[in-house]
Amino acid sequence: MRAAALSLAVASVLAAGTPPARADDGRDLFIRPGKGNCIACHQVPEGAGPAVRADVGPRLDAARLKGWDRARLLALLEDPTRSNPDSIMPPYGRHRILEPREIELLVGFLHALP
């Protein structure tokens, strides 16, 4: 029975063409140079990512992101120039640096920061 359930789960993932999200997918996007590379400009709390001295963007933690709901973060990552025309943050969605699913994963990672 358990094997049948696992087979069904794998088959549904393969049919959808999208691998299941892992808890660290958003973190991976945050630090991966070929994708988000957010760590080049932002610091995160100890243990949430590599220790860096980046200070181009604000330090990201739960206190800093308080009040930032999913919609606001999604809009920011999609195109930060909509809310701040002078932003130097890349428009990850508009320029297709990240796919919509990847932006969702990144938002999940940001919301999980301590």
Backbone torsions as a table, in degrees:
resi	resn	phi	psi	omega
1	MET	NA	-44.6	-179.3
2	ARG	-64.6	-41.0	178.7
3	ALA	-64.4	-36.9	178.9
4	ALA	-66.2	-40.3	178.8
5	ALA	-65.2	-42.1	177.9
6	LEU	-63.6	-44.3	178.4
7	SER	-60.4	-41.0	178.4
8	LEU	-64.4	-41.5	179.1
9	ALA	-63.8	-45.4	179.1
10	VAL	-63.3	-43.1	180.0
11	ALA	-62.5	-39.5	-179.6
12	SER	-68.5	-36.3	177.0
13	VAL	-66.7	-44.4	179.4
14	LEU	-64.4	-37.9	178.7
15	ALA	-66.1	-36.5	179.9
16	ALA	-75.7	-22.6	179.1
17	GLY	79.2	8.1	-177.9
18	THR	-125.1	124.4	178.8
19	PRO	-68.6	154.2	179.0
20	PRO	-64.5	146.8	179.9
21	ALA	-73.2	136.3	173.6
22	ARG	-99.1	158.1	-177.8
23	ALA	-61.0	-30.8	-176.1
24	ASP	-96.7	8.2	178.9
25	ASP	-60.3	-42.8	178.9
26	GLY	-64.7	-39.1	177.9
27	ARG	-63.9	-42.9	179.3
28	ASP	-59.7	-43.9	177.9
29	LEU	-64.4	-36.9	-179.4
30	PHE	-61.5	-36.4	-175.7
31	ILE	-104.4	-12.5	-175.3
32	ARG	-74.6	121.4	-178.4
33	PRO	-58.1	-34.9	-177.5
34	GLY	-80.0	-2.1	-178.5
35	LYS	-126.0	-109.3	-176.8
36	GLY	-67.8	-50.2	-177.1
37	ASN	51.5	31.6	-179.1
38	CYS	-60.2	-29.2	-177.0
39	ILE	-65.1	-15.7	177.0
40	ALA	-68.0	-25.0	-176.8
41	CYS	-120.3	-22.3	-173.7
42	HIS	-119.1	144.2	170.3
43	GLN	-97.7	152.4	175.1
44	VAL	-126.6	164.3	179.0
45	PRO	-58.4	152.7	178.8
46	GLU	-53.2	131.7	179.0
47	GLY	92.3	-15.9	-179.5
48	ALA	-88.9	-13.7	-179.2
49	GLY	-176.6	-179.8	179.9
50	PRO	-62.5	147.6	175.1
51	ALA	-75.7	122.4	179.4
52	VAL	-135.7	166.5	177.3
53	ARG	-107.1	17.9	-178.2
54	ALA	-57.7	137.2	179.3
55	ASP	-144.9	19.8	177.6
56	VAL	-70.6	-45.0	176.8
57	GLY	-106.1	169.5	-179.3
58	PRO	-69.0	154.2	173.2
59	ARG	-64.7	136.5	-177.9
60	LEU	-107.3	121.9	174.9
61	ASP	-155.3	176.2	-175.6
62	ALA	-58.7	-39.3	-179.4
63	ALA	-65.0	-42.0	-178.8
64	ARG	-67.3	-37.0	-175.6
65	LEU	-92.0	3.9	179.1
66	LYS	-58.8	130.0	-179.1
67	GLY	91.4	-7.9	177.6
68	TRP	-89.7	100.1	178.4
69	ASP	-79.3	174.7	-176.9
70	ARG	-56.9	-44.4	-177.3
71	ALA	-61.2	-41.8	-179.2
72	ARG	-67.4	-42.2	177.8
73	LEU	-67.1	-40.5	177.2
74	LEU	-59.3	-45.2	179.7
75	ALA	-63.4	-40.4	179.6
76	LEU	-63.2	-45.4	-178.9
77	LEU	-72.3	-32.8	177.3
78	GLU	-61.5	-50.2	-179.4
79	ASP	-162.7	93.3	-178.1
80	PRO	-64.7	-19.3	-178.8
81	THR	-72.4	-13.2	175.9
82	ARG	-65.1	-39.7	-179.4
83	SER	-95.5	-21.3	179.0
84	ASN	-143.9	95.3	-177.6
85	PRO	-57.8	-20.9	-179.2
86	ASP	-94.1	5.5	-177.6
87	SER	-61.6	140.3	174.8
88	ILE	-98.8	-0.5	177.2
89	MET	-71.1	134.7	-179.2
90	PRO	-64.9	144.4	173.8
91	PRO	-80.7	86.1	-171.4
92	TYR	-57.2	-38.9	-179.7
93	GLY	-81.2	-49.3	-177.1
94	ARG	-59.9	-37.6	179.5
95	HIS	-92.2	5.2	177.5
96	ARG	57.8	34.6	173.4
97	ILE	-72.6	-39.6	176.1
98	LEU	-122.1	142.6	175.0
99	GLU	-79.0	159.8	179.6
100	PRO	-52.2	-41.0	178.6
101	ARG	-63.7	-37.5	179.0
102	GLU	-68.2	-38.0	176.6
103	ILE	-62.9	-41.3	176.5
104	GLU	-59.6	-43.5	179.0
105	LEU	-63.5	-39.7	178.5
106	LEU	-65.3	-40.9	176.6
107	VAL	-61.9	-41.5	176.7
108	GLY	-59.8	-42.2	177.8
109	PHE	-62.8	-45.8	-179.3
110	LEU	-62.4	-40.3	179.4
111	HIS	-68.9	-21.6	-179.6
112	ALA	-89.2	-4.3	-178.6
113	LEU	-64.3	140.1	178.3
114	PRO	-73.6	NA	NA
